[in-house]
Amino acid sequence: MHQRTRLPFLAAGIILTLSVMGCGKGPETAAVAPVAAADIGQVSDTDVTHHVHTAFLQSELLKGFDITVVTLKGDVRLSGVLDNQAQIDEAIKLARASDGAHTIHDEFTIKK
């Protein structure tokens, strides 16, 4: 009987210890899930969005503009206010060239 009364306290102690140990981890120590064999060769939506944003930052025509990029299953939705059609064309061209982008949806407007 003495063992049974200690079991809940032991379990609570283990849970508390594990939760405290996990609290000290920052984003830099977070574990990365392994890539499944079926996913090799596919680009995640997060990676596609990152690649498109990086391309926009490197473009002289688009640098400094607030362009929203949302990717869902390879479909990339672009939105924002740009100065002219040449900038819209450049954004679409760069997004299409990004690895993993399947379809580009242009929701840009031109500043008046």
N, CA, C and O atoms as a GROMACS GRO file, in nm:
protein
  448
    1MET      N    1   0.082  -0.120   0.000
    1MET     CA    2   0.000   0.000   0.000
    1MET      C    3   0.086   0.125   0.000
    1MET      O    4   0.049   0.226  -0.059
    2HIS      N    5   0.198   0.119   0.065
    2HIS     CA    6   0.288   0.232   0.074
    2HIS      C    7   0.340   0.272  -0.066
    2HIS      O    8   0.358   0.391  -0.093
    3GLN      N    9   0.362   0.174  -0.154
    3GLN     CA   10   0.408   0.201  -0.291
    3GLN      C   11   0.300   0.275  -0.370
    3GLN      O   12   0.333   0.365  -0.447
    4ARG      N   13   0.175   0.240  -0.353
    4ARG     CA   14   0.066   0.302  -0.429
    4ARG      C   15   0.051   0.449  -0.394
    4ARG      O   16   0.019   0.529  -0.482
    5THR      N   17   0.073   0.488  -0.274
    5THR     CA   18   0.056   0.628  -0.235
    5THR      C   19   0.168   0.713  -0.291
    5THR      O   20   0.149   0.833  -0.310
    6ARG      N   21   0.282   0.656  -0.318
    6ARG     CA   22   0.393   0.734  -0.374
    6ARG      C   23   0.386   0.746  -0.526
    6ARG      O   24   0.448   0.836  -0.583
    7LEU      N   25   0.314   0.658  -0.591
    7LEU     CA   26   0.307   0.657  -0.737
    7LEU      C   27   0.256   0.788  -0.796
    7LEU      O   28   0.319   0.838  -0.890
    8PRO      N   29   0.148   0.848  -0.748
    8PRO     CA   30   0.104   0.977  -0.805
    8PRO      C   31   0.208   1.087  -0.786
    8PRO      O   32   0.226   1.171  -0.874
    9PHE      N   33   0.276   1.087  -0.671
    9PHE     CA   34   0.378   1.189  -0.647
    9PHE      C   35   0.499   1.170  -0.739
    9PHE      O   36   0.557   1.266  -0.787
   10LEU      N   37   0.535   1.044  -0.762
   10LEU     CA   38   0.645   1.013  -0.852
   10LEU      C   39   0.611   1.056  -0.994
   10LEU      O   40   0.693   1.117  -1.063
   11ALA      N   41   0.489   1.025  -1.039
   11ALA     CA   42   0.446   1.064  -1.174
   11ALA      C   43   0.443   1.216  -1.188
   11ALA      O   44   0.487   1.270  -1.289
   12ALA      N   45   0.391   1.285  -1.088
   12ALA     CA   46   0.387   1.431  -1.092
   12ALA      C   47   0.528   1.489  -1.095
   12ALA      O   48   0.552   1.588  -1.165
   13GLY      N   49   0.618   1.430  -1.022
   13GLY     CA   50   0.757   1.478  -1.021
   13GLY      C   51   0.824   1.461  -1.157
   13GLY      O   52   0.897   1.548  -1.202
   14ILE      N   53   0.797   1.348  -1.221
   14ILE     CA   54   0.854   1.324  -1.354
   14ILE      C   55   0.798   1.423  -1.455
   14ILE      O   56   0.873   1.479  -1.535
   15ILE      N   57   0.669   1.445  -1.452
   15ILE     CA   58   0.606   1.539  -1.544
   15ILE      C   59   0.660   1.680  -1.522
   15ILE      O   60   0.690   1.750  -1.618
   16LEU      N   61   0.672   1.720  -1.396
   16LEU     CA   62   0.724   1.853  -1.364
   16LEU      C   63   0.868   1.868  -1.412
   16LEU      O   64   0.904   1.971  -1.469
   17THR      N   65   0.949   1.766  -1.390
   17THR     CA   66   1.089   1.770  -1.433
   17THR      C   67   1.099   1.783  -1.585
   17THR      O   68   1.178   1.862  -1.636
   18LEU      N   69   1.020   1.705  -1.658
   18LEU     CA   70   1.024   1.710  -1.803
   18LEU      C   71   0.976   1.844  -1.856
   18LEU      O   72   1.032   1.896  -1.953
   19SER      N   73   0.874   1.901  -1.794
   19SER     CA   74   0.824   2.030  -1.843
   19SER      C   75   0.923   2.142  -1.814
   19SER      O   76   0.937   2.234  -1.895
   20VAL      N   77   0.991   2.137  -1.700
   20VAL     CA   78   1.090   2.241  -1.668
   20VAL      C   79   1.210   2.228  -1.760
   20VAL      O   80   1.265   2.329  -1.804
   21MET      N   81   1.251   2.106  -1.790
   21MET     CA   82   1.364   2.087  -1.881
   21MET      C   83   1.332   2.141  -2.019
   21MET      O   84   1.421   2.195  -2.085
   22GLY      N   85   1.210   2.128  -2.064
   22GLY     CA   86   1.170   2.176  -2.197
   22GLY      C   87   1.158   2.326  -2.204
   22GLY      O   88   1.166   2.382  -2.314
   23CYS      N   89   1.139   2.394  -2.092
   23CYS     CA   90   1.120   2.539  -2.091
   23CYS      C   91   1.245   2.616  -2.129
   23CYS      O   92   1.235   2.728  -2.179
   24GLY      N   93   1.362   2.559  -2.107
   24GLY     CA   94   1.486   2.630  -2.135
   24GLY      C   95   1.527   2.627  -2.280
   24GLY      O   96   1.625   2.691  -2.319
   25LYS      N   97   1.455   2.555  -2.361
   25LYS     CA   98   1.492   2.543  -2.501
   25LYS      C   99   1.446   2.665  -2.578
   25LYS      O  100   1.330   2.704  -2.570
   26GLY      N  101   1.536   2.725  -2.653
   26GLY     CA  102   1.502   2.835  -2.742
   26GLY      C  103   1.476   2.780  -2.880
   26GLY      O  104   1.489   2.660  -2.902
   27PRO      N  105   1.440   2.867  -2.974
   27PRO     CA  106   1.413   2.822  -3.110
   27PRO      C  107   1.534   2.758  -3.176
   27PRO      O  108   1.518   2.674  -3.264
   28GLU      N  109   1.655   2.798  -3.133
   28GLU     CA  110   1.772   2.743  -3.196
   28GLU      C  111   1.798   2.598  -3.158
   28GLU      O  112   1.875   2.529  -3.225
   29THR      N  113   1.733   2.550  -3.050
   29THR     CA  114   1.754   2.412  -3.008
   29THR      C  115   1.636   2.323  -3.042
   29THR      O  116   1.635   2.206  -3.006
   30ALA      N  117   1.538   2.376  -3.109
   30ALA     CA  118   1.419   2.298  -3.143
   30ALA      C  119   1.457   2.187  -3.240
   30ALA      O  120   1.536   2.206  -3.332
   31ALA      N  121   1.398   2.071  -3.218
   31ALA     CA  122   1.428   1.957  -3.304
   31ALA      C  123   1.358   1.974  -3.438
   31ALA      O  124   1.249   2.030  -3.446
   32VAL      N  125   1.422   1.926  -3.542
   32VAL     CA  126   1.366   1.930  -3.676
   32VAL      C  127   1.319   1.790  -3.711
   32VAL      O  128   1.395   1.694  -3.698
   33ALA      N  129   1.195   1.779  -3.754
   33ALA     CA  130   1.141   1.649  -3.789
   33ALA      C  131   1.211   1.597  -3.914
   33ALA      O  132   1.236   1.673  -4.007
   34PRO      N  133   1.241   1.470  -3.918
   34PRO     CA  134   1.305   1.414  -4.037
   34PRO      C  135   1.209   1.417  -4.156
   34PRO      O  136   1.087   1.410  -4.140
   35VAL      N  137   1.267   1.427  -4.274
   35VAL     CA  138   1.188   1.430  -4.397
   35VAL      C  139   1.155   1.287  -4.437
   35VAL      O  140   1.243   1.202  -4.444
   36ALA      N  141   1.028   1.262  -4.462
   36ALA     CA  142   0.987   1.129  -4.505
   36ALA      C  143   1.037   1.104  -4.647
   36ALA      O  144   1.056   1.197  -4.724
   37ALA      N  145   1.058   0.979  -4.680
   37ALA     CA  146   1.110   0.944  -4.812
   37ALA      C  147   1.019   0.993  -4.923
   37ALA      O  148   1.067   1.030  -5.030
   38ALA      N  149   0.888   0.994  -4.900
   38ALA     CA  150   0.794   1.038  -5.003
   38ALA      C  151   0.802   1.188  -5.026
   38ALA      O  152   0.764   1.237  -5.132
   39ASP      N  153   0.852   1.264  -4.925
   39ASP     CA  154   0.857   1.409  -4.937
   39ASP      C  155   0.985   1.460  -5.003
   39ASP      O  156   0.994   1.578  -5.037
   40ILE      N  157   1.081   1.373  -5.022
   40ILE     CA  158   1.207   1.417  -5.084
   40ILE      C  159   1.178   1.465  -5.225
   40ILE      O  160   1.109   1.397  -5.302
   41GLY      N  161   1.230   1.582  -5.260
   41GLY     CA  162   1.207   1.638  -5.392
   41GLY      C  163   1.092   1.736  -5.393
   41GLY      O  164   1.076   1.810  -5.490
   42GLN      N  165   1.011   1.739  -5.288
   42GLN     CA  166   0.903   1.835  -5.279
   42GLN      C  167   0.947   1.951  -5.192
   42GLN      O  168   1.024   1.932  -5.097
   43VAL      N  169   0.900   2.070  -5.223
   43VAL     CA  170   0.937   2.189  -5.149
   43VAL      C  171   0.818   2.229  -5.062
   43VAL      O  172   0.705   2.233  -5.110
   44SER      N  173   0.844   2.258  -4.935
   44SER     CA  174   0.734   2.296  -4.845
   44SER      C  175   0.682   2.434  -4.881
   44SER      O  176   0.753   2.515  -4.942
   45ASP      N  177   0.559   2.461  -4.842
   45ASP     CA  178   0.500   2.593  -4.867
   45ASP      C  179   0.580   2.703  -4.799
   45ASP      O  180   0.596   2.812  -4.854
   46THR      N  181   0.630   2.674  -4.681
   46THR     CA  182   0.713   2.773  -4.609
   46THR      C  183   0.838   2.806  -4.689
   46THR      O  184   0.877   2.922  -4.697
   47ASP      N  185   0.901   2.703  -4.747
   47ASP     CA  186   1.021   2.726  -4.827
   47ASP      C  187   0.989   2.805  -4.954
   47ASP      O  188   1.066   2.893  -4.993
   48VAL      N  189   0.877   2.774  -5.018
   48VAL     CA  190   0.838   2.848  -5.138
   48VAL      C  191   0.820   2.996  -5.103
   48VAL      O  192   0.872   3.083  -5.173
   49THR      N  193   0.747   3.023  -4.996
   49THR     CA  194   0.724   3.161  -4.953
   49THR      C  195   0.856   3.231  -4.925
   49THR      O  196   0.875   3.346  -4.964
   50HIS      N  197   0.947   3.161  -4.858
   50HIS     CA  198   1.079   3.220  -4.827
   50HIS      C  199   1.157   3.250  -4.955
   50HIS      O  200   1.219   3.356  -4.966
   51HIS      N  201   1.154   3.157  -5.050
   51HIS     CA  202   1.227   3.179  -5.176
   51HIS      C  203   1.171   3.299  -5.253
   51HIS      O  204   1.247   3.379  -5.308
   52VAL      N  205   1.039   3.312  -5.255
   52VAL     CA  206   0.977   3.425  -5.326
   52VAL      C  207   1.014   3.556  -5.257
   52VAL      O  208   1.052   3.652  -5.324
   53HIS      N  209   1.004   3.561  -5.124
   53HIS     CA  210   1.042   3.683  -5.050
   53HIS      C  211   1.188   3.720  -5.076
   53HIS      O  212   1.220   3.837  -5.097
   54THR      N  213   1.274   3.620  -5.075
   54THR     CA  214   1.417   3.645  -5.099
   54THR      C  215   1.440   3.702  -5.239
   54THR      O  216   1.519   3.795  -5.257
   55ALA      N  217   1.371   3.647  -5.338
   55ALA     CA  218   1.384   3.697  -5.475
   55ALA      C  219   1.337   3.842  -5.483
   55ALA      O  220   1.399   3.923  -5.553
   56PHE      N  221   1.228   3.876  -5.413
   56PHE     CA  222   1.178   4.014  -5.414
   56PHE      C  223   1.278   4.109  -5.350
   56PHE      O  224   1.298   4.221  -5.398
   57LEU      N  225   1.341   4.066  -5.242
   57LEU     CA  226   1.439   4.152  -5.174
   57LEU      C  227   1.563   4.177  -5.260
   57LEU      O  228   1.628   4.281  -5.246
   58GLN      N  229   1.594   4.083  -5.347
   58GLN     CA  230   1.712   4.097  -5.433
   58GLN      C  231   1.682   4.173  -5.562
   58GLN      O  232   1.775   4.207  -5.636
   59SER      N  233   1.557   4.199  -5.589
   59SER     CA  234   1.518   4.270  -5.710
   59SER      C  235   1.522   4.421  -5.688
   59SER      O  236   1.463   4.471  -5.592
   60GLU      N  237   1.590   4.492  -5.776
   60GLU     CA  238   1.595   4.639  -5.766
   60GLU      C  239   1.457   4.701  -5.786
   60GLU      O  240   1.427   4.804  -5.726
   61LEU      N  241   1.374   4.640  -5.869
   61LEU     CA  242   1.240   4.693  -5.894
   61LEU      C  243   1.146   4.678  -5.775
   61LEU      O  244   1.055   4.759  -5.756
   62LEU      N  245   1.168   4.574  -5.694
   62LEU     CA  246   1.073   4.541  -5.588
   62LEU      C  247   1.124   4.569  -5.447
   62LEU      O  248   1.049   4.559  -5.350
   63LYS      N  249   1.250   4.603  -5.436
   63LYS     CA  250   1.310   4.627  -5.306
   63LYS      C  251   1.236   4.740  -5.234
   63LYS      O  252   1.213   4.847  -5.291
   64GLY      N  253   1.199   4.716  -5.109
   64GLY     CA  254   1.134   4.820  -5.029
   64GLY      C  255   0.982   4.818  -5.033
   64GLY      O  256   0.918   4.894  -4.960
   65PHE      N  257   0.922   4.732  -5.116
   65PHE     CA  258   0.776   4.723  -5.122
   65PHE      C  259   0.727   4.615  -5.026
   65PHE      O  260   0.793   4.513  -5.006
   66ASP      N  261   0.611   4.639  -4.967
   66ASP     CA  262   0.550   4.543  -4.876
   66ASP      C  263   0.460   4.450  -4.957
   66ASP      O  264   0.344   4.480  -4.983
   67ILE      N  265   0.516   4.336  -4.996
   67ILE     CA  266   0.444   4.239  -5.078
   67ILE      C  267   0.414   4.118  -4.991
   67ILE      O  268   0.504   4.058  -4.931
   68THR      N  269   0.287   4.082  -4.984
   68THR     CA  270   0.245   3.965  -4.908
   68THR      C  271   0.250   3.842  -4.998
   68THR      O  272   0.200   3.844  -5.110
   69VAL      N  273   0.312   3.737  -4.946
   69VAL     CA  274   0.323   3.611  -5.019
   69VAL      C  275   0.263   3.501  -4.930
   69VAL      O  276   0.310   3.478  -4.818
   70VAL      N  277   0.161   3.435  -4.980
   70VAL     CA  278   0.099   3.324  -4.908
   70VAL      C  279   0.100   3.203  -5.000
   70VAL      O  280   0.054   3.211  -5.114
   71THR      N  281   0.154   3.092  -4.950
   71THR     CA  282   0.165   2.971  -5.031
   71THR      C  283   0.083   2.860  -4.967
   71THR      O  284   0.095   2.835  -4.847
   72LEU      N  285   0.002   2.793  -5.047
   72LEU     CA  286  -0.076   2.679  -5.000
   72LEU      C  287  -0.072   2.571  -5.107
   72LEU      O  288  -0.127   2.587  -5.216
   73LYS      N  289  -0.007   2.462  -5.074
   73LYS     CA  290   0.008   2.348  -5.166
   73LYS      C  291   0.069   2.390  -5.300
   73LYS      O  292   0.027   2.343  -5.406
   74GLY      N  293   0.167   2.478  -5.294
   74GLY     CA  294   0.236   2.523  -5.415
   74GLY      C  295   0.170   2.637  -5.488
   74GLY      O  296   0.229   2.694  -5.580
   75ASP      N  297   0.047   2.672  -5.450
   75ASP     CA  298  -0.021   2.788  -5.510
   75ASP      C  299   0.022   2.912  -5.434
   75ASP      O  300   0.003   2.921  -5.312
   76VAL      N  301   0.079   3.008  -5.506
   76VAL     CA  302   0.133   3.128  -5.445
   76VAL      C  303   0.040   3.246  -5.472
   76VAL      O  304   0.008   3.276  -5.588
   77ARG      N  305  -0.003   3.312  -5.367
   77ARG     CA  306  -0.091   3.429  -5.378
   77ARG      C  307  -0.008   3.553  -5.341
   77ARG      O  308   0.048   3.562  -5.232
   78LEU      N  309  -0.001   3.647  -5.436
   78LEU     CA  310   0.077   3.769  -5.418
   78LEU      C  311  -0.019   3.887  -5.405
   78LEU      O  312  -0.114   3.900  -5.482
   79SER      N  313   0.008   3.973  -5.307
   79SER     CA  314  -0.075   4.093  -5.294
   79SER      C  315   0.009   4.208  -5.239
   79SER      O  316   0.109   4.187  -5.170
   80GLY      N  317  -0.034   4.328  -5.272
   80GLY     CA  318   0.035   4.448  -5.228
   80GLY      C  319   0.009   4.561  -5.326
   80GLY      O  320  -0.056   4.543  -5.429
   81VAL      N  321   0.060   4.678  -5.290
   81VAL     CA  322   0.043   4.795  -5.375
   81VAL      C  323   0.179   4.830  -5.434
   81VAL      O  324   0.275   4.856  -5.362
   82LEU      N  325   0.187   4.830  -5.568
   82LEU     CA  326   0.311   4.862  -5.638
   82LEU      C  327   0.291   4.989  -5.720
   82LEU      O  328   0.179   5.037  -5.734
   83ASP      N  329   0.401   5.042  -5.773
   83ASP     CA  330   0.395   5.169  -5.845
   83ASP      C  331   0.349   5.155  -5.990
   83ASP      O  332   0.286   5.246  -6.044
   84ASN      N  333   0.382   5.040  -6.054
   84ASN     CA  334   0.350   5.028  -6.196
   84ASN      C  335   0.340   4.882  -6.239
   84ASN      O  336   0.371   4.790  -6.163
   85GLN      N  337   0.296   4.863  -6.364
   85GLN     CA  338   0.276   4.728  -6.418
   85GLN      C  339   0.408   4.653  -6.432
   85GLN      O  340   0.411   4.531  -6.419
   86ALA      N  341   0.517   4.723  -6.460
   86ALA     CA  342   0.647   4.658  -6.474
   86ALA      C  343   0.687   4.588  -6.343
   86ALA      O  344   0.745   4.480  -6.346
   87GLN      N  345   0.655   4.649  -6.230
   87GLN     CA  346   0.685   4.586  -6.101
   87GLN      C  347   0.597   4.463  -6.079
   87GLN      O  348   0.645   4.362  -6.027
   88ILE      N  349   0.472   4.470  -6.118
   88ILE     CA  350   0.383   4.355  -6.107
   88ILE      C  351   0.436   4.240  -6.192
   88ILE      O  352   0.442   4.125  -6.147
   89ASP      N  353   0.474   4.271  -6.316
   89ASP     CA  354   0.528   4.169  -6.406
   89ASP      C  355   0.654   4.105  -6.349
   89ASP      O  356   0.672   3.984  -6.358
   90GLU      N  357   0.740   4.187  -6.290
   90GLU     CA  358   0.864   4.137  -6.230
   90GLU      C  359   0.833   4.044  -6.112
   90GLU      O  360   0.896   3.939  -6.098
   91ALA      N  361   0.738   4.082  -6.029
   91ALA     CA  362   0.701   4.000  -5.913
   91ALA      C  363   0.646   3.865  -5.957
   91ALA      O  364   0.680   3.761  -5.900
   92ILE      N  365   0.562   3.866  -6.057
   92ILE     CA  366   0.504   3.741  -6.107
   92ILE      C  367   0.613   3.653  -6.168
   92ILE      O  368   0.614   3.532  -6.146
   93LYS      N  369   0.703   3.712  -6.244
   93LYS     CA  370   0.813   3.638  -6.306
   93LYS      C  371   0.901   3.572  -6.200
   93LYS      O  372   0.937   3.455  -6.212
   94LEU      N  373   0.936   3.648  -6.097
   94LEU     CA  374   1.021   3.594  -5.990
   94LEU      C  375   0.950   3.483  -5.912
   94LEU      O  376   1.011   3.383  -5.876
   95ALA      N  377   0.821   3.502  -5.887
   95ALA     CA  378   0.746   3.399  -5.813
   95ALA      C  379   0.736   3.271  -5.895
   95ALA      O  380   0.750   3.162  -5.840
   96ARG      N  381   0.712   3.284  -6.025
   96ARG     CA  382   0.704   3.165  -6.112
   96ARG      C  383   0.835   3.089  -6.116
   96ARG      O  384   0.835   2.966  -6.127
   97ALA      N  385   0.946   3.160  -6.106
   97ALA     CA  386   1.077   3.097  -6.113
   97ALA      C  387   1.118   3.030  -5.981
   97ALA      O  388   1.218   2.958  -5.977
   98SER      N  389   1.042   3.053  -5.875
   98SER     CA  390   1.077   2.997  -5.745
   98SER      C  391   1.048   2.848  -5.741
   98SER      O  392   0.945   2.801  -5.789
   99ASP      N  393   1.142   2.775  -5.683
   99ASP     CA  394   1.130   2.630  -5.673
   99ASP      C  395   1.007   2.593  -5.589
   99ASP      O  396   0.991   2.643  -5.478
  100GLY      N  397   0.921   2.508  -5.643
  100GLY     CA  398   0.804   2.461  -5.572
  100GLY      C  399   0.676   2.538  -5.600
  100GLY      O  400   0.568   2.494  -5.561
  101ALA      N  401   0.687   2.652  -5.668
  101ALA     CA  402   0.568   2.731  -5.701
  101ALA      C  403   0.497   2.668  -5.820
  101ALA      O  404   0.558   2.647  -5.925
  102HIS      N  405   0.368   2.638  -5.803
  102HIS     CA  406   0.292   2.574  -5.911
  102HIS      C  407   0.206   2.675  -5.985
  102HIS      O  408   0.207   2.680  -6.108
  103THR      N  409   0.130   2.754  -5.910
  103THR     CA  410   0.038   2.850  -5.967
  103THR      C  411   0.059   2.984  -5.898
  103THR      O  412   0.079   2.989  -5.776
  104ILE      N  413   0.053   3.093  -5.974
  104ILE     CA  414   0.069   3.226  -5.917
  104ILE      C  415  -0.064   3.300  -5.929
  104ILE      O  416  -0.122   3.308  -6.037
  105HIS      N  417  -0.112   3.353  -5.817
  105HIS     CA  418  -0.234   3.433  -5.814
  105HIS      C  419  -0.194   3.577  -5.785
  105HIS      O  420  -0.138   3.606  -5.680
  106ASP      N  421  -0.223   3.665  -5.878
  106ASP     CA  422  -0.183   3.805  -5.869
  106ASP      C  423  -0.300   3.888  -5.817
  106ASP      O  424  -0.404   3.899  -5.882
  107GLU      N  425  -0.282   3.945  -5.699
  107GLU     CA  426  -0.383   4.033  -5.640
  107GLU      C  427  -0.323   4.172  -5.615
  107GLU      O  428  -0.363   4.241  -5.521
  108PHE      N  429  -0.229   4.212  -5.700
  108PHE     CA  430  -0.165   4.342  -5.684
  108PHE      C  431  -0.257   4.456  -5.727
  108PHE      O  432  -0.348   4.438  -5.807
  109THR      N  433  -0.231   4.572  -5.672
  109THR     CA  434  -0.295   4.695  -5.718
  109THR      C  435  -0.184   4.795  -5.746
  109THR      O  436  -0.075   4.788  -5.689
  110ILE      N  437  -0.213   4.888  -5.835
  110ILE     CA  438  -0.116   4.992  -5.870
  110ILE      C  439  -0.153   5.120  -5.794
  110ILE      O  440  -0.268   5.163  -5.794
  111LYS      N  441  -0.052   5.178  -5.731
  111LYS     CA  442  -0.071   5.301  -5.654
  111LYS      C  443  -0.114   5.414  -5.747
  111LYS      O  444  -0.059   5.430  -5.856
  112LYS      N  445  -0.213   5.492  -5.703
  112LYS     CA  446  -0.262   5.602  -5.785
  112LYS      C  447  -0.208   5.733  -5.738
  112LYS      O  448  -0.240   5.837  -5.796
   0.00000   0.00000   0.00000
